[in-house]
């Protein structure tokens, strides 16, 4: 399987693009192993990587983000990670796991030791390529769930947040991150420019905001665009663009992430309410 990965990244034109492709392939293998271990019965996929795997978001993403839903009694993060590690070792990957499951959000870094060197992406034999997994074990109430069969390098059966809940999660990140990421801006434009995408799951969004200490008004169908607009007025756009450029399939798309374009999309949505 490692030989296939070498073939996959061979046509790329830059080390950054090759690393993005390699990480995405490893994400697919991890999701496949997670499904085989029965992990998807308790977990729901969400976030940027979910958007890419499920809806072909044209930017790469680093982390695999989940919420703990359904039968929580069957959830065992350590056992699942051990199964993933065994599966990847069987495919000739040298892998180490760094785990933290002492807080509400469990996280683990799956570190592929020496892989950049093996793929001719680095001259250093000890360099690693990592994939981070996060599981929110106490997610806010109200997410809508769906299950979708997709093919992304391998066949995957993914339980995930529905479209309205995915948008709610992104809006929550935009409102509550101390430093807004360019990836958030890009995703917001992608959501708002999809005319058939439903509005946010406001039950989930308000519950998430309450959980993280929001002291503003409840968000409604009438006011959420205005509140997001106020948040976007305060950010450093140049820093945000620097953050997102390495992850875009087409770097030129970063030039479309102007304040004027984003606010125009928000105002267009307000006019429809």
C-alpha positions in Angstrom: 0.0 0.0 0.0 2.9 2.3 0.6 4.0 1.8 -3.0 0.5 2.9 -4.1 1.0 6.1 -2.1 4.3 6.8 -3.9 2.5 6.4 -7.2 -0.3 8.7 -6.0 1.9 11.6 -5.2 4.3 11.2 -8.1 2.6 13.5 -10.5 2.4 16.4 -8.0 4.3 19.6 -8.6 5.3 20.7 -5.1 6.2 19.0 -1.8 3.3 20.8 -0.1 0.8 19.3 -2.5 2.4 15.9 -2.2 2.2 16.1 1.6 -1.5 17.1 1.5 -2.3 14.2 -0.8 -0.3 11.7 1.3 -2.1 12.8 4.5 -5.5 12.6 2.8 -4.7 9.0 1.7 -3.7 8.1 5.3 -6.9 9.7 6.5 -8.9 7.4 4.3 -7.0 4.4 5.6 -7.7 5.5 9.2 -11.4 6.0 8.4 -11.6 2.6 6.8 -9.9 1.0 9.9 -12.2 2.9 12.2 -15.3 1.6 10.3 -14.0 -2.0 10.5 -13.5 -1.6 14.2 -17.1 -0.6 14.6 -16.1 3.0 15.6 -18.6 4.7 13.3 -21.6 3.3 15.2 -20.8 5.7 18.1 -19.0 8.6 16.2 -20.2 11.2 13.8 -17.8 12.8 11.4 -17.8 16.6 11.1 -15.5 19.5 10.3 -13.4 20.3 7.2 -12.2 16.8 6.4 -15.7 15.6 6.5 -16.7 18.3 4.0 -13.9 17.2 1.7 -14.6 13.5 1.9 -18.4 13.9 1.6 -18.9 16.9 -0.5 -15.6 17.4 -2.4 -14.6 20.6 -0.7 -11.7 21.9 -2.8 -9.2 22.3 0.0 -7.2 19.8 2.0 -7.7 19.4 5.7 -5.4 18.1 8.5 -7.6 16.6 11.2 -10.3 14.0 11.6 -13.0 15.4 13.9 -15.8 13.5 15.5 -18.5 13.8 18.0 -19.6 11.0 20.3 -23.2 10.1 19.5 -25.4 7.0 19.7 -24.4 4.1 21.9 -21.7 5.8 24.0 -21.3 2.7 26.2 -19.5 1.0 23.3 -17.0 3.8 22.9 -13.4 2.9 23.7 -10.9 5.4 22.2 -7.8 3.4 23.2 -9.1 0.1 21.8 -10.0 1.8 18.5 -6.7 3.5 18.2 -4.9 0.2 18.8 -6.9 -1.4 16.0 -6.1 1.4 13.7 -2.4 1.1 14.6 -2.4 -2.7 13.9 -4.1 -2.2 10.6 -1.6 0.4 9.4 1.4 -1.6 10.6 0.1 -4.5 8.6 0.3 -2.2 5.5 4.0 -1.6 6.3 3.7 1.8 8.0 5.9 2.6 11.0 3.4 4.3 13.3 3.4 5.7 16.8 0.4 7.1 18.7 0.4 10.0 21.1 -2.8 10.0 23.1 -4.6 12.3 25.5 -8.0 11.1 26.7 -8.1 12.8 30.1 -10.2 15.8 28.9 -13.7 16.1 27.4 -12.2 16.2 23.9 -10.1 13.1 23.4 -7.3 13.6 20.9 -4.5 11.5 19.4 -1.7 12.1 16.9 -1.0 9.2 14.6 2.6 9.8 13.7 3.9 8.1 10.6 7.6 7.8 11.4 10.0 8.4 8.5 7.3 8.5 5.9 8.3 11.9 4.4 11.8 10.4 3.8 10.4 7.2 2.3 8.2 9.3 -0.1 11.2 11.5 -1.1 9.5 14.5 0.5 12.3 15.1 3.0 16.0 14.4 3.3 15.6 13.7 7.0 15.0 10.0 7.9 13.5 10.9 11.3 10.8 13.3 10.0 7.2 12.3 10.6 3.8 13.0 8.9 1.0 13.2 11.4 -2.8 12.9 11.4 -4.7 14.2 14.4 -7.9 12.6 15.6 -10.3 14.5 17.9 -13.5 13.2 19.6 -15.8 15.5 21.5 -17.2 13.2 24.1 -19.7 15.7 25.4 -21.1 17.4 22.2 -23.9 20.0 22.3 -27.3 18.6 21.7 -29.2 18.9 18.5 -27.0 17.6 15.6 -28.7 15.9 12.7 -27.0 12.7 11.6 -26.8 10.9 8.3 -24.8 7.9 6.9 -23.2 8.1 3.5 -21.3 5.6 1.4 -18.4 7.3 -0.4 -15.3 6.3 -2.3 -12.2 8.3 -1.4 -9.2 6.1 -2.3 -11.2 3.3 -0.5 -14.9 2.6 0.1 -16.1 4.2 3.3 -19.4 4.1 5.1 -19.5 7.3 7.2 -21.9 8.5 9.8 -21.7 12.3 9.9 -23.5 15.5 10.7 -26.1 16.5 8.2 -25.6 19.6 6.0 -27.3 22.1 8.3 -25.3 20.8 11.3 -22.0 21.0 9.4 -22.7 24.7 8.7 -23.6 25.2 12.4 -20.3 23.8 13.4 -18.4 26.1 11.1 -20.3 29.2 12.4 -19.5 28.2 15.9 -15.8 28.0 15.1 -15.9 31.4 13.4 -17.6 33.0 16.4 -15.6 31.3 19.2 -12.0 30.8 17.9 -9.6 33.3 19.5 -7.8 33.7 16.1 -9.9 33.0 13.1 -8.4 30.7 10.5 -8.4 31.4 6.8 -9.7 27.9 6.4 -12.8 29.0 8.2 -13.3 31.9 5.8 -12.8 29.7 2.8 -15.3 27.1 4.1 -17.8 29.9 4.9 -17.6 31.2 1.3 -18.0 27.6 0.0 -21.1 27.1 2.1 -22.7 30.4 1.3 -22.0 30.2 -2.4 -23.8 26.8 -2.6 -27.3 28.1 -3.2 -29.0 24.8 -2.3 -27.1 24.4 1.0 -29.6 24.7 3.9 -29.3 27.3 6.6 -27.5 26.4 9.9 -29.0 24.1 12.5 -29.7 26.8 15.0 -30.6 24.4 17.8 -27.1 22.9 17.6 -25.4 26.2 17.1 -27.1 27.9 20.1 -26.4 24.9 22.3 -22.7 24.9 21.2 -22.4 28.6 21.9 -23.9 28.2 25.4 -21.5 25.3 26.1 -18.5 27.5 25.2 -19.7 30.6 27.2 -21.3 32.8 24.6 -22.9 35.8 26.3 -24.6 37.3 23.3 -28.2 36.8 22.0 -29.5 33.6 20.7 -29.0 33.2 17.0 -32.1 33.2 14.8 -32.9 32.9 11.2 -33.2 36.7 11.1 -29.9 37.7 12.9 -27.2 35.1 12.4 -25.8 36.6 9.2 -25.5 40.0 10.9 -23.7 38.5 14.0 -21.2 36.6 11.7 -20.7 39.8 9.8 -19.8 41.7 12.9 -17.3 39.0 13.8 -15.6 39.1 10.4 -15.2 42.9 10.6 -12.6 42.3 13.4 -10.2 39.9 11.8 -6.8 40.2 10.0 -7.6 39.2 6.5 -3.9 39.0 5.3 -3.1 36.5 8.1 -6.1 34.5 7.3 -5.2 34.2 3.6 -1.6 33.1 4.6 -3.2 30.3 6.7 -5.4 28.9 3.9 -3.2 29.1 0.8 -1.2 25.9 1.4 -4.4 23.8 1.6 -6.1 25.0 -1.5 -6.3 22.8 -4.6 -6.2 26.1 -6.6 -4.1 28.7 -4.9 -5.7 31.4 -7.0 -8.9 30.9 -5.1 -7.4 32.7 -2.1 -7.6 36.0 -4.1 -11.4 35.6 -4.0 -11.5 35.6 -0.2 -11.9 39.4 0.1 -13.9 41.0 2.9 -16.2 42.5 0.2 -17.0 39.1 -1.3 -17.7 37.4 2.0 -19.9 40.2 3.3 -21.7 40.3 0.0 -22.6 36.7 0.4 -23.8 37.2 3.9 -25.9 40.2 2.9 -27.4 38.2 0.0 -28.5 35.6 2.5 -30.0 38.2 4.8 -32.1 39.6 2.0 -33.7 36.2 1.5 -35.0 35.9 5.1 
